[in-house]
């Protein structure tokens, strides 16, 4: 090795693996020592190369990883990230300017002065008719072509023509708080005109203060603007909003060119038995096909899923299918795989190239002989070691515990979804994803609460669980930053503007934990084997199910009445409340449902629990209206 010059071509097939491991295989194939530096080594790649030009492969691989070569070392190329960000900003700015041209054209067709008595009367009549049809639900009859005549909307469109393109979300006001910007003089003139038009046409909507929010909702999206007016008591009077997404009369990008997803030959994919088995375990549509053997599937997969450092999950999450697709299509493949592949709800179960490829948004890009799968805009990479620790602890406790989930969540950057990925799929498949006490309650409904909880120290968690209060000022820098993000970036006050309620930044206050604990039960019919699809129920829920079944899940009462084996567990639900001294507050939920593996299988319910079930069954009432049976979410 290393004695001869590298070959001009490379032939190699790799199922998904971490780049640090893939570099070892590249070294063996080329005779050169390849190395991925720093976090790049944790990226997950798959390749299928058949006499591919080596230099072209190196160039394409680096580009997809947003990296560059320093000799045979791959390092992050910050200039690529900067260019991508700049390109996204240019695209958003272009849409912004295109929207301005459209708005100016529309405004030129409207009356210049709504305070003219004749114009005002016409607008009043239209607004009254609009409101009447809106209230009656007669949406088809609504004519919104004169929406530009509404004072608030007119003012917002005029503001859109003069306010600068925002790099970050900006809040303006005619009476700004310390965290808001003052409206420029030209905007104040528009607000003065709005006040005059409002008094002439909709005097009931008169106001004393305005707030304008201008911001980009996400990368590569347009800008949204909103204008909110307030009365003398500070209550919201009216809100108008628009999206600066370009000219709506212009054809959508790609339509005029007839752009279509890549077309590949529809040939069978000969998948490994392991990938087929995994798909049966995690895919929602496979539940019916695997009924009666799901408990065995969970047992077979528990150890592999608990050790993602040794068993790369993205092999089974479309990864092998991508490699097989490239093979039958005779394409060179470079795949940099996102940890989110949407395998749980994939509808592609025929295992052919045409049916298994994901929707257009995630479809491979075909460039000549190359099939390229890019990570896309989903940021971050799950720490396999941290994810493995969470699964292992969950298996020990018989469910996903709050503390372990929180410890994992804080290993990720704030913009990375902790469970919208293969880990979330794994936890839902190994435990429960059905009903109000399912694993989904821990991993999807409580993300922001988990992040705050995870940044608290062990002693602080114990203090809160003991019913005592913590002061915000005593928290770590990490917790304070998470609270700041919740308040100013994540709509913690549910639609109320944080820069109004908390005008001077995060202030001191109390952190309080309130919670309750309830027994829950897993039940099944021993004659049909073990609990095929676990469905935890409280005593009240089980009582209602025994009386009327659960139509939502297409489960008749007879199914619940046939259950004769029971395992008791516990559900703990908490509300983590952040209450600031000046009055504003917000809460985040936490929950866990645990069935310890050491728990006994019972032939009957515990007396106290059984009595509560019996009472709930007697008092249960059928749904007021027939419920349409639907698939579980």
HELIX and SHEET records of a PDB file:
HELIX    1   1 UNK A   19  UNK A   30  1                                  12    
HELIX    2   2 UNK A   38  UNK A   42  5                                   5    
HELIX    3   3 UNK A   54  UNK A   64  1                                  11    
HELIX    4   4 UNK A   78  UNK A  108  1                                  31    
HELIX    5   5 UNK A  117  UNK A  136  1                                  20    
HELIX    6   6 UNK A  139  UNK A  141  5                                   3    
HELIX    7   7 UNK A  147  UNK A  149  5                                   3    
HELIX    8   8 UNK A  151  UNK A  160  1                                  10    
HELIX    9   9 UNK A  185  UNK A  201  1                                  17    
HELIX   10  10 UNK A  203  UNK A  205  5                                   3    
HELIX   11  11 UNK A  273  UNK A  282  1                                  10    
HELIX   12  12 UNK A  284  UNK A  286  5                                   3    
HELIX   13  13 UNK A  294  UNK A  305  1                                  12    
HELIX   14  14 UNK A  313  UNK A  315  5                                   3    
HELIX   15  15 UNK A  319  UNK A  328  1                                  10    
HELIX   16  16 UNK A  353  UNK A  356  1                                   4    
HELIX   17  17 UNK A  360  UNK A  362  5                                   3    
HELIX   18  18 UNK A  384  UNK A  397  1                                  14    
HELIX   19  19 UNK A  402  UNK A  409  1                                   8    
HELIX   20  20 UNK A  422  UNK A  430  1                                   9    
HELIX   21  21 UNK A  440  UNK A  443  1                                   4    
HELIX   22  22 UNK A  447  UNK A  455  1                                   9    
HELIX   23  23 UNK A  458  UNK A  465  1                                   8    
HELIX   24  24 UNK A  472  UNK A  474  5                                   3    
HELIX   25  25 UNK A  477  UNK A  488  1                                  12    
HELIX   26  26 UNK A  498  UNK A  501  1                                   4    
HELIX   27  27 UNK A  526  UNK A  528  5                                   3    
HELIX   28  28 UNK A  539  UNK A  548  1                                  10    
HELIX   29  29 UNK A  551  UNK A  553  5                                   3    
HELIX   30  30 UNK A  557  UNK A  561  1                                   5    
HELIX   31  31 UNK A  607  UNK A  619  1                                  13    
SHEET    1   A 5 UNK A   9  UNK A  18  0                                        
SHEET    2   A 5 UNK A  44  UNK A  53 -1                                        
SHEET    3   A 5 UNK A 332  UNK A 336 -1                                        
SHEET    4   A 5 UNK A 370  UNK A 373  1                                        
SHEET    5   A 5 UNK A 365  UNK A 367 -1                                        
SHEET    1   B 3 UNK A  35  UNK A  36  0                                        
SHEET    2   B 3 UNK A  73  UNK A  76  1                                        
SHEET    3   B 3 UNK A  67  UNK A  70 -1                                        
SHEET    1   C 5 UNK A 181  UNK A 182  0                                        
SHEET    2   C 5 UNK A 170  UNK A 173  1                                        
SHEET    3   C 5 UNK A 209  UNK A 216 -1                                        
SHEET    4   C 5 UNK A 223  UNK A 230 -1                                        
SHEET    5   C 5 UNK A 236  UNK A 244 -1                                        
SHEET    1   D 4 UNK A 470  UNK A 471  0                                        
SHEET    2   D 4 UNK A 509  UNK A 524 -1                                        
SHEET    3   D 4 UNK A 565  UNK A 580 -1                                        
SHEET    4   D 4 UNK A 585  UNK A 594 -1                                        
END                                                                             
